[in-house]
Amino acid sequence: MAVTEAYTLDMSAILMQAYSLGDMINDSVETADYLYWKKRKDEDPKVRELVLLFDKKKELFEECQRFGHFHPDYHAALDQVKAIQEQLDSLETVKHYKEAEQRLDQLLYSISQTIAQSVSDTIKVPGNELQAGGSCSSGGCSSGGSCSGGCS
């Protein structure tokens, strides 16, 4: 057997295991919970209303942000974005969605860490953004974008 044949066999076995792992993740409680709350959040009329308002205020803030703190409306625009974000964060569907997102992110991070450490202790694992507090699921992330009011 040639070296390339052995490599192909090894690679196909690895890919099959990866697909199996992906299926297990897709079938996990964390994924089901996340998808459930994502759907509930997306269908919540109050969330939709606040996301539309958030997008408008975010656009105003981005216009002010071009000039920085020296723009006369900068702080007012930022405060409006933060106020709407707080309103979104206070909604039950958004709270549950963010909690489910956190649990799924932790699962994926743990799996990545386990795989990396099984190969070598020196392999770097991609950072866990939600663990680091980088999530902003209320406004920007809830609408599929990113917010500019202090979120990542």
Steps between C-alpha positions, in 0.01 A plus 500: 500500500636838403544780752230706330254210531565471874457876536169485310374219721603686815340821377173328412486338846561838661230661286252226588568555870466876453161454332397271783606760756310767306188284507534452876534877549195562279303245703609645836270658755702821476442530126130420530457754778692764304292444184177509700580831667640649181171425326299641791714816499471542124121463518452733798326817374646711781852387409437580134371845589796578724751362246360732232525792740847387604612492135379857448673625814814305414507664158474843665776407743725375219455834324601680820785258560668608176585825679561340837432657837509845343170449319233693695259203501757226565419433866124533451510255208712256700261525796204426273670191360583379851144566623347292222758229559399490867134471399586208275707337772206520740268296273458139610550355151828689461618395847429134429655526153820648641518231770452225241757664274745505791446131576545399135810717469645337812434154354673590172790659684545194721500273198757719323716502810479122539593440136790745511639361826475144374740597223736718702501723807657778294222529240308821536122475522294778344380741768163455659343837417187451708698387803707815471185711513511585131138413434248765412207281413242758585509753223755446234547127533127442534445669169786311340744789501741649744428793722731793533394617844784328680436148378728280299 
